[in-house]
Amino acid sequence: MAQGLLAALFIFAGAMKLVMPVEELKKQSSLSGPFLRFIGVAEVLGAIGLIVPALLSILPILTPTAAMGLFVIMIGAILQSVPMGPVVFIPTLTAVLTAFVAYGRTRLVPIFPKEQIYG
């Protein structure tokens, strides 16, 4: 459930960063336009990585790896949101959910057998 919710969120956020004009993106953030485009690509690829590997049973280790990558992106979002006050709650909650998926898919309910990891 959390994976699907996060995937939808990051597909939407990443797609918006990719389709919006750079001038509009720069109005909403102090970051450069090309960097925001890069973040958009990373969010879309991370969203795909949350769902597709487990769905197709191809390299399922990519699911927690994608969640960890999205967690790093959300740490940056938290740092950008701190000056805005209560808005920081949204990226913080998203970071907690990405950490939950990464931890859950590696420790609680692994989507790959330990033999694949440790040989």
HUWONOR-V265467 format. One line per field, one symbol per residue. psi: psi as a letter, one per 30 degrees, with the letter a starting at -180 (. if undefined). burial: b if it has 16 or more other C-alpha atoms within 10 Angstrom, else e. A space follows every 50 residues. Layout:
psi->???
burial->???
//
This chain:
psi->eeeeeeeeeeeeeeeefffkkeeeefeflflleeeeeeeeeeeeeeeeff eeeeefhjhfffefeeeeeeeeefeeeeeffeffbfffeefeeeeeeeee eeeefeeeikgklfeeef.
burial->eebeebbebbbbbbbebbeeeeeebeeeeeeebeebbebbbbbbbbbbbb bebbeeeeebbbbbbbbbbbbebbbebbeebeeeeeebeebbebbebbbb bbbebbeeeebeeeeeeee
//
